[in-house]
Every structure is written in C-alpha cells, then in structure tokens.
C-alpha cells in the first residue's frame, strides 16, 4: 500500500475529535405500517411473522398483569419490557434456536418467543417448588437451558464479558452457533463492556453485542452518560463491525440481526448493534419516572409504539385483523391471570434445597447446620409457616445420587 493510499505518518499535530464518527439509523418500517421509499422488507413468511407478533403481544400483556400484581402486593418486584418488544423479539427471531442468549433483565420477550410457558414465567416470579432456580433469585431473573437462555444476574454488565467467553467456547467446540448478549446503554458505561469487546475481537469470538439504547440508565439520561454519538462508534476502537438500527422497527431489527449472525458465525468476528428505542414504562416497579422525564416526552414515544407499528404492517398484508387482536388479547389475559393464581398456591421449594446443587454428598458440617435450621423453625413456626409445614418432607441423605450431568439438566429445562 502506497503513502497516497494510506497516510500513516503526518508532520504536523492534527487532532481528531470524533465528529466524523456519526452513524446513521437503519430503518425499514414506518409507524403507519408501510415501508420507507426504497426500503425492502426482509424475507418473513406469515407463520414466522405471526409468531413474532404473538410474542410481542404476550409480553405486553404479561407486563401489564404482573405490574398490577406487584402493586397488589402479590409480587415483590417486576420489570417491564414495554416499548422495547421489537428490539428484543426482532433480534431473537433472527437467531438459530441453538444460539445462546445472555440477557440483562428486560428481555422476557426473548423467552416468550422461544416458547417459555406462562407456567414457567409464573413459577420463577413466585419462587415456588417448580421454579428452576428453586426460589434463589428475585422475580424476573429467568433461565432456561433447554431454550439456551442463560440465567440472569442482577449485577450490571456481568453478562457482557461472559458472552464473549461463551462465544469463544462455541468457536473452539466447532459449533456453527453464536451468542447474543443484551444490555442497555447504561451498562455500556461499565468497564465490563470494554473488556468484553476487546476480548471478542482479539480472540475472534462469534458474539453479537446488542445494546438497547432506551435513553435512560434508570434516571440518568443518555446526554449525561456520554458526549459522543451514542454507543455505536465505540466499535471502531475495537475494529468491530457495527450498525445502528431503529429499535422500534421490527423489520429493521430482524434484518440487521440476521446479517450480523451470518457474519459472526461465518467469519468468527463480533458485531455491535445499537437499537435506538425507548422505555415506555418505569425502570422497575420501584421507580417513578415522573421525577426525571416529562409526560410530553413519553406521549411522543407512545406514538412510536413498536407493537402498533408491527400490527399495522401485518394488517396491510391481510395477515391479521382487529377481531383476531381482541380475541388473542382476551385469551392471553385470562391465561396469565389463571396461571398466576395457580402458581401462587404452590408451596415453596423444600427446605433441603438450600443445601443442594453444590455437593454430590452433604458434608457433616452441612448436615449439622441443616438440623440446627430445622430446630430453629420448630421453635418459631409462626415466623416460617410454609417451611414449618414441610419439615417432615426434608432431609439430607448420604445416599443422594451423584449430581446429574448437564445433558440431563438441560433436558429438564433447568438453568
């Protein structure tokens, strides 16, 4: 390469300030359900399009019902995906079902698309005896090995470097799969984000970094988080491919992720996707967004509702109707409420589950602690009514079988 083609040496101090790194937004679908002039929709047949829409609609119904349940005191905590359904479902739908998903905590729509049942959602949120996590996690910290959805961790951004490592393992194992990791623009301000992007590019890991830029890290607006043009330009510092997409445009998200997956699997080189969207709900059931954003701002984004946009596109293709919409919403609401009532009545995991899943055989110290715990509960049964009722069902037995291997656990759908 000649000097004229690439100038690696200069003889005067010229500084770059990053203004040249402005990245446009990829869009296909307008809010009225029609394509932009010159835009071409991705190949999406009716069956898959309706599967996508049903997952989006179910997530909205689930969020509405479970936030109400939290307000009624039935549930301790909840986080909604409201307003971000297209970003999550559109990207998940573009993956192979064997690809790994590592979520932050607002991606229940991905599980809904992959087939996580209403019972499974409820069992986790109520931490009952059928919860795969055995009641050890807060509500909405889902996990499913059978659906390749890694169990969620509360600490911010930990899943990002984990995804880089997991994807590197997929490559080393010769798998034709990738890992997609979700995180918000707030998590992108953590050191884990930078460590992960560097590791992924250096080791050529097939990972898609999917940033949901919804404008706020809880109450901190994006303009107070970074001065540059969002998160996307950071990819250049790691020699990584990047695209910025309208996160409320299901078709654009799907197309971008489809192409990103092809690239990372074929070339073993990571991709960063920044989806520009908006959190229509509060950060969590513990948050009041009226303290940091205006109703006018919220209403402006409600006009860009991703579910409404997708519905209009489906109707324009004669794949959906108002009657189907009403019927499906009614069925979903009933299913969620009925399942919630059942899950609430199920007992918690047995007491011995506090001591399992670490040792194949309980140590003498663990057995002694378990007996002390049972004695304490028998002394104060009014403080532990559910546990006291099930004391006779619990024991630590030296004859417990060896821990199941990961194949058996995955077959059960546990994570």
C-alpha positions in Angstrom: 0.0 0.0 0.0 1.4 3.4 -1.0 1.6 6.5 1.1 -1.0 8.1 -1.1 -3.4 5.3 -0.4 -2.9 5.4 3.4 -1.2 8.1 5.3 0.3 6.5 8.5 2.7 9.4 9.1 2.0 13.1 9.4 4.3 16.0 10.1 2.0 18.4 11.9 -0.1 18.0 15.0 -3.6 17.4 13.7 -6.1 16.2 16.3 -9.3 14.2 15.6 -12.3 14.8 17.8 -14.6 12.0 16.7 -17.2 14.2 14.9 -16.6 12.2 11.8 -18.0 9.1 13.5 -21.7 9.9 13.2 -23.6 6.7 12.4 -27.0 6.8 10.6 -30.0 4.8 11.8 -31.2 1.8 9.7 -34.9 1.9 9.2 -37.4 0.0 7.1 -40.9 0.3 8.5 -42.8 3.5 9.1 -45.2 3.9 12.0 -48.2 3.6 9.7 -47.1 0.1 8.7 -45.7 0.9 5.3 -42.1 0.7 4.1 -40.0 3.8 3.6 -39.4 4.7 0.0 -36.6 2.5 -1.4 -36.8 0.1 1.6 -37.1 -3.6 1.1 -38.6 -5.9 3.7 -36.7 -9.0 4.8 -38.0 -12.4 3.9 -40.5 -13.2 6.6 -43.3 -15.6 6.0 -46.7 -15.3 7.6 -46.2 -18.1 10.1 -43.0 -16.6 11.5 -44.3 -13.0 11.4 -47.3 -14.1 13.5 -45.1 -16.0 15.9 -43.1 -12.8 16.4 -46.2 -10.6 16.8 -47.8 -13.0 19.4 -44.6 -13.0 21.4 -44.6 -9.2 21.4 -48.3 -9.0 22.4 -47.9 -11.6 25.1 -45.0 -9.7 26.6 -47.1 -6.6 26.8 -50.0 -8.4 28.4 -47.7 -10.2 30.9 -46.1 -6.9 31.8 -49.4 -5.2 32.4 -50.8 -8.0 34.5 -47.6 -8.6 36.6 -47.1 -4.9 37.4 -50.7 -4.9 38.6 -49.9 -8.0 40.7 -46.9 -6.2 42.2 -49.0 -3.2 43.1 -51.5 -5.5 44.8 -48.7 -7.0 46.9 -48.8 -10.4 45.3 -45.3 -10.0 43.8 -42.3 -8.3 45.4 -40.7 -6.9 42.2 -41.2 -6.6 38.5 -39.5 -5.0 35.4 -41.3 -4.3 32.2 -40.2 -4.7 28.5 -42.9 -2.2 27.4 -41.8 -0.2 24.4 -38.8 -2.4 23.6 -40.6 -5.5 22.4 -39.5 -5.1 18.7 -35.8 -4.8 19.7 -35.9 -8.0 21.7 -38.2 -10.2 19.7 -36.9 -9.0 16.4 -33.3 -9.9 17.3 -34.2 -13.2 18.9 -36.3 -14.3 15.9 -33.2 -13.8 13.7 -31.2 -16.3 15.7 -31.0 -20.0 15.4 -32.8 -21.7 18.4 -29.4 -23.2 19.4 -27.7 -19.9 19.7 -27.1 -18.7 23.3 -28.9 -15.6 24.7 -27.4 -13.8 27.6 -29.9 -11.2 28.8 -29.8 -8.2 31.1 -33.2 -8.2 32.9 -35.7 -6.7 30.5 -35.7 -9.4 27.8 -38.6 -11.7 28.8 -39.9 -11.2 25.2 -37.0 -13.4 24.0 -38.1 -16.2 26.2 -41.7 -15.8 25.2 -40.6 -16.1 21.5 -38.6 -19.2 22.2 -41.5 -20.9 23.9 -41.1 -20.3 27.7 -44.6 -21.2 29.0 -46.8 -19.0 31.2 -46.4 -21.6 34.0 -42.6 -21.3 33.7 -42.8 -17.5 33.9 -45.0 -17.6 37.0 -43.1 -20.3 38.8 -39.9 -18.2 38.6 -41.6 -15.0 39.7 -43.3 -16.6 42.7 -40.2 -18.8 43.5 -42.4 -21.9 44.1 -41.4 -25.6 44.2 -41.5 -25.7 40.4 -39.1 -22.8 39.9 -36.0 -23.9 38.1 -34.0 -21.6 40.3 -35.6 -23.1 43.5 -36.5 -19.7 44.8 -33.0 -18.4 45.0 -33.4 -15.5 42.6 -35.5 -12.3 42.5 -38.6 -12.2 40.2 -37.8 -11.8 36.5 -34.4 -13.5 36.8 -35.3 -16.2 34.4 -33.1 -19.0 33.0 -33.7 -22.0 30.7 -31.1 -24.4 29.5 -33.5 -26.1 27.1 -34.1 -22.7 25.4 -30.5 -21.6 25.5 -31.2 -18.6 27.7 -28.6 -18.1 30.4 -29.9 -17.3 33.9 -30.0 -13.6 34.6 -27.7 -12.0 37.1 -28.6 -8.7 38.9 -25.1 -7.0 38.8 -25.0 -4.7 35.8 -23.0 -5.8 32.8 -21.6 -9.0 34.1 -23.2 -10.9 31.2 -21.2 -9.0 28.6 -17.7 -10.5 29.1 -19.4 -13.8 29.9 -20.9 -13.7 26.4 -17.5 -13.1 24.9 -16.1 -16.1 26.7 -19.1 -18.4 25.9 -18.9 -17.5 22.2 -15.2 -18.2 22.2 -16.1 -21.6 23.6 -18.6 -22.2 20.9 -15.9 -21.5 18.3 -13.4 -23.8 20.0 -16.0 -26.5 20.1 -16.6 -26.2 16.4 -20.2 -25.2 16.7 -22.0 -23.2 14.0 -23.6 -21.0 16.5 -23.2 -17.7 18.2 -24.1 -15.8 21.4 -26.2 -12.7 21.6 -25.9 -10.6 24.6 -28.4 -7.8 25.6 -27.5 -4.8 27.7 -28.6 -1.1 28.0 -26.6 2.0 27.2 -26.1 2.4 30.9 -24.4 -1.0 31.1 -22.2 0.1 28.2 -20.6 2.6 30.6 -19.3 -0.2 32.8 -15.7 -1.5 32.4 -17.1 -5.0 31.6 -18.4 -3.7 28.3 -14.9 -2.5 27.1 -13.2 -5.7 28.3 -15.7 -7.8 26.5 -15.5 -6.0 23.2 -11.7 -6.2 23.3 -11.6 -9.9 24.2 -14.2 -10.7 21.5 -12.3 -9.0 18.7 -8.8 -10.2 19.8 -10.0 -13.8 20.1 -12.4 -13.7 17.1 -15.5 -14.8 19.2 -18.8 -15.2 17.4 -20.8 -12.8 19.6 -23.4 -10.2 18.8 -23.4 -7.3 21.3 -26.9 -5.9 21.3 -27.3 -2.5 23.1 -30.8 -1.4 23.8 -30.3 2.3 24.0 -33.6 3.4 25.6 -32.4 6.8 26.6 -32.1 6.3 30.3 -29.9 4.4 32.7 -32.7 4.3 35.4 -33.0 8.1 35.8 -29.8 9.2 34.1 -30.4 10.4 30.5 -28.0 9.4 27.8 -26.8 13.0 27.3 -25.4 12.8 30.8 -23.7 9.4 30.2 -21.6 10.1 27.2 -20.7 13.0 24.9 -20.0 11.0 21.8 -22.6 9.9 19.2 -24.1 7.2 21.3 -22.6 3.7 21.9 -22.1 2.6 18.3 -18.9 4.5 17.5 -17.1 2.7 20.2 -17.0 -0.4 18.0 -14.3 1.4 15.8 -11.9 1.4 18.8 -12.0 -2.4 18.7 -12.1 -2.8 14.9 -15.6 -4.2 15.1 -18.5 -4.1 12.7 -21.4 -2.0 13.9 -24.9 -0.9 12.9 -27.4 1.4 14.5 -31.0 0.4 14.0 -34.4 1.8 14.8 -35.2 -0.4 17.8 -39.0 0.1 17.4 -38.8 -1.2 13.8 -39.3 -4.9 13.9 -38.3 -5.5 10.3 -35.1 -3.4 10.6 -34.0 -5.1 13.8 -34.7 -8.6 12.3 -32.8 -7.8 9.1 -29.8 -6.3 11.0 -29.5 -9.2 13.4 -29.9 -11.8 10.6 -27.0 -10.3 8.8 -25.0 -9.9 12.0 -25.5 -13.5 12.8 -24.3 -14.6 9.4 -21.2 -12.6 9.8 -20.2 -13.7 13.3 -20.8 -17.4 12.6 -19.1 -17.4 9.2 -16.1 -15.1 10.0 -15.8 -15.5 13.8 -15.8 -11.8 14.2 -18.1 -9.9 16.6 -20.7 -7.3 15.7 -22.2 -4.5 17.8 -25.8 -3.5 17.2 -27.2 -0.3 18.8 -31.0 -0.4 18.8 -32.5 3.1 19.4 -35.7 2.7 21.4 -37.5 4.0 24.5 -38.6 2.5 27.8 -42.3 3.4 28.0 -42.6 2.0 31.5 -40.7 2.8 34.6 -37.2 1.3 35.1 -38.8 -1.1 37.6 -41.7 -1.4 39.9 -39.6 0.5 42.4 -39.1 3.5 40.1 -41.2 6.7 39.4 -40.1 8.1 36.0 -42.1 11.3 36.5 -39.2 12.6 38.6 -36.8 12.7 35.6 -38.8 12.8 32.3 -41.9 14.6 31.1 -45.3 13.2 30.1 -45.0 15.0 26.8 -41.8 13.0 26.1 -43.5 9.8 27.0 -46.5 10.5 24.8 -44.3 11.4 21.8 -42.7 7.9 22.1 -46.1 6.2 22.6 -46.9 7.4 19.1 -43.9 5.2 18.0 -45.3 2.0 19.8 -43.5 -0.9 18.2 -46.4 -3.3 18.6 -48.8 -0.9 16.9 -46.3 -0.5 14.0 -46.0 -4.3 13.6 -49.7 -4.8 13.8 -50.3 -2.2 11.0 -47.8 -4.0 8.8 -49.5 -7.3 9.4 -52.9 -5.9 8.6 -51.6 -4.3 5.4 -50.6 -7.8 4.3 -54.0 -9.2 5.3 -52.3 -11.5 7.9 -54.1 -10.0 10.9 -57.4 -8.4 11.8 -59.0 -6.4 14.7 -61.1 -9.4 15.6 -58.1 -11.6 16.0 -56.4 -8.9 18.0 -59.2 -8.7 20.5 -59.6 -12.4 20.8 -55.9 -13.1 21.4 -55.6 -10.3 24.0 -58.6 -11.7 25.9 -57.2 -15.2 25.8 -53.7 -14.1 26.9 -55.0 -12.0 29.8 -57.1 -14.9 31.1 -54.2 -17.4 30.7 -51.9 -15.1 32.6 -54.3 -14.5 35.5 -55.4 -18.1 35.8 -51.8 -19.3 35.8 -50.7 -16.7 38.3 -53.4 -17.9 40.7 -52.2 -21.5 40.4 -48.5 -20.5 40.9 -49.3 -18.5 44.0 -50.9 -21.5 45.7 -47.9 -23.8 45.1 -45.6 -24.3 48.1 -42.0 -23.0 48.1 -39.1 -25.4 47.4 -38.4 -27.9 50.1 -36.0 -26.8 52.8 -33.2 -29.2 51.9 -32.9 -27.4 48.5 -31.0 -24.7 50.4 -28.1 -27.2 50.7 -28.3 -29.0 47.4 -26.6 -28.4 44.0 -23.2 -27.8 45.4 -22.0 -31.1 46.8 -23.0 -34.5 45.5 -22.8 -35.7 49.1 -23.6 -33.4 52.0 -20.7 -32.7 54.3 -21.0 -33.3 58.1 -20.9 -29.6 58.7 -23.8 -29.0 56.3 -25.9 -31.8 57.9 -25.3 -30.2 61.3 -26.3 -26.8 60.0 -29.5 -28.3 58.5 -30.5 -29.9 61.7 -29.9 -26.5 63.5 -32.1 -24.8 60.9 -34.9 -27.3 61.4 -34.7 -26.9 65.2 -34.9 -23.1 64.8 -38.0 -23.4 62.6 -39.7 -25.7 65.0 -39.1 -23.2 67.8 -40.6 -20.3 65.8 -43.2 -21.9 63.5 -45.3 -18.7 63.3 -42.3 -17.0 61.6 -41.9 -19.7 59.0 -45.4 -21.1 58.4 -44.8 -22.6 54.9 -41.4 -24.1 55.9 -42.7 -25.4 59.2 -45.5 -27.3 57.4 -42.9 -29.2 55.2 -40.2 -30.0 57.7 -41.0 -33.7 57.6 -40.5 -33.7 53.8 -36.9 -32.5 54.1 -33.7 -34.4 54.8 -30.1 -34.6 53.7 -29.4 -38.2 52.9 -25.9 -39.7 52.3 -27.5 -41.9 49.7 -28.3 -39.0 47.4 -27.3 -39.8 43.8 -24.4 -38.1 42.1 -25.1 -34.7 40.6 -26.8 -35.0 37.2 -24.8 -34.1 34.2 -25.6 -31.0 32.2 -27.4 -33.0 29.5 -30.0 -34.3 31.9 -30.4 -30.9 33.5 -30.9 -29.3 30.1 -33.5 -31.9 29.2 -35.5 -30.8 32.2 -35.3 -27.2 31.1 -33.4 -26.2 34.2 -30.8 -23.5 34.3 
